[in-house]
């Protein structure tokens, strides 16, 4: 199963690492649907649990997760995978885009528990051949709502973790080794 597709702007090694983290983090979560969204470029950890702007300030966060308000022009692809009766994910057609043009006020009402209660979400950054940074952000369903985490990467001789937020280094490494 490939959750991501690489194009010529994406670093192969980065893509393999992201794929490992997605597959590893899905173990034990058991969502009904998985959404994998490619963003046009690197994004920082300020997007983790970001919901909307308030009076011109960027970065308002709420405990009740909403969809991060990436503007549709930044979204390269949105892929959806549904769980079948045998416990295998298969890609499915998306009926409407996850990211839509709307006001910040309206975005704060797009709560994941209301719209996608048993779904896992992953956002990853494209253009990693040119950039020396990459990112992966996840919102995973849990009994109390959603667990969210962010991993930033830097490329030297190879891709390394640069920043991890919302989860421990040990957990991220366990996701990487789980495949």
C-alpha positions in Angstrom: 0.0 0.0 0.0 1.3 3.4 -0.9 -0.3 6.3 0.9 1.8 8.9 -0.9 2.7 9.4 -4.5 6.0 11.2 -5.3 6.5 13.5 -8.3 9.8 14.9 -9.6 9.7 17.7 -7.0 9.7 15.1 -4.1 12.9 13.6 -2.6 12.7 9.7 -2.8 14.3 9.2 0.6 11.9 11.7 2.3 9.0 9.9 0.7 10.1 6.6 2.0 10.5 8.0 5.5 7.0 9.6 5.4 5.4 6.4 4.2 7.0 4.4 7.0 5.7 6.9 9.6 2.2 6.8 8.2 2.1 3.0 8.1 3.7 2.7 11.5 1.4 5.2 13.2 -1.7 3.6 11.8 -1.0 0.4 13.7 -3.4 0.2 16.6 -5.4 3.2 15.7 -7.9 1.4 13.4 -9.6 4.4 11.7 -12.4 3.7 9.1 -10.8 6.3 6.7 -7.4 7.7 6.2 -6.8 11.0 4.4 -3.3 11.9 3.1 -2.9 15.5 2.0 0.1 16.8 0.2 0.9 20.5 0.7 2.9 22.4 -1.9 5.8 23.3 0.4 7.2 23.0 3.9 4.9 24.1 6.7 5.9 24.6 10.4 4.6 23.2 13.6 2.4 26.3 14.1 -0.1 24.4 12.0 -0.4 21.7 14.7 -3.9 22.2 16.3 -4.3 25.6 14.6 -7.9 26.5 14.0 -8.3 30.1 12.9 -7.1 33.6 13.1 -8.6 35.9 15.8 -8.5 39.7 15.2 -5.6 39.4 12.8 -3.5 37.1 15.1 -2.2 33.9 13.6 -2.1 30.7 15.6 -5.2 30.4 17.7 -5.4 26.8 18.9 -8.3 24.9 20.5 -8.3 21.5 22.3 -11.3 20.6 20.1 -9.5 19.8 16.8 -10.6 21.4 13.6 -9.2 21.0 10.1 -6.1 23.1 9.7 -7.0 25.9 7.3 -4.6 25.3 4.5 -5.8 27.3 1.5 -6.8 25.1 -1.4 -4.2 26.6 -3.7 -1.5 25.1 -1.3 -3.0 21.6 -1.5 -1.4 19.4 -4.3 -3.4 16.3 -3.6 -6.0 14.9 -1.2 -6.2 11.1 -1.1 -8.7 9.0 0.8 -8.5 5.3 1.8 -11.3 3.3 3.3 -11.1 0.2 5.4 -12.7 -2.9 3.9 -14.2 -5.9 5.7 -10.9 -7.7 5.6 -9.1 -4.9 7.5 -7.3 -3.6 4.4 -7.3 0.0 3.2 -8.2 0.8 -0.4 -8.0 4.1 -2.1 -11.4 5.6 -2.8 -12.8 8.6 -4.6 -13.2 11.7 -2.6 -16.6 13.2 -3.0 -15.6 16.7 -1.9 -12.3 18.4 -1.0 -11.2 18.5 2.6 -9.7 22.0 2.2 -12.1 24.7 1.0 -12.0 28.5 0.6 -13.8 30.0 3.6 -13.4 32.6 6.3 -11.4 32.0 9.4 -14.6 32.2 11.5 -16.2 29.4 9.5 -13.1 27.2 9.7 -13.3 27.1 13.5 -16.6 25.3 13.1 -15.1 22.5 11.0 -14.6 20.2 13.9 -13.1 16.8 13.1 -15.3 14.9 15.6 -18.3 16.2 13.8 -17.2 15.8 10.2 -14.7 12.9 10.3 -15.1 11.2 13.7 -13.2 8.0 13.0 -10.7 9.2 10.4 -6.9 9.6 10.4 -5.4 12.6 8.7 -1.8 13.2 7.5 -0.4 16.3 5.9 3.0 16.2 4.3 5.2 18.7 2.5 6.1 18.5 -1.2 8.9 20.2 -3.1 11.6 18.4 -1.0 14.1 18.0 -3.8 14.6 21.8 -3.8 14.1 22.4 -0.1 16.2 21.2 2.8 13.2 21.0 5.0 10.2 18.7 5.1 7.2 18.1 7.4 4.6 15.6 8.4 1.6 16.3 10.6 -1.0 13.8 11.8 -4.4 13.9 13.5 -5.3 10.4 14.7 -8.6 9.4 16.2 -8.6 8.3 19.8 -11.1 7.6 22.5 -11.0 11.2 23.7 -11.0 12.9 20.3 -7.8 13.3 18.3 -4.2 12.9 19.0 -2.1 15.3 16.9 1.6 15.4 16.3 4.1 17.1 14.0 7.5 16.1 12.8 9.9 18.5 11.0 12.8 17.2 9.0 16.1 18.6 7.7 18.2 17.1 4.9 21.9 16.8 5.1 23.5 13.6 3.9 20.2 12.0 4.8 16.8 13.2 6.2 16.9 13.6 10.0 14.3 14.7 12.6 14.6 18.4 13.2 11.6 19.0 15.5 9.0 16.8 17.0 5.9 18.2 18.7 2.9 16.4 20.3 4.7 13.0 20.5 8.0 11.7 21.9 11.1 10.8 19.8 10.7 7.2 21.0 7.2 7.0 19.6 8.2 8.4 16.3 11.1 6.0 16.0 8.8 3.1 16.9 6.5 4.2 14.0 9.5 4.2 11.7 10.6 0.7 12.7 7.0 -0.7 12.7 7.1 -1.4 8.9 
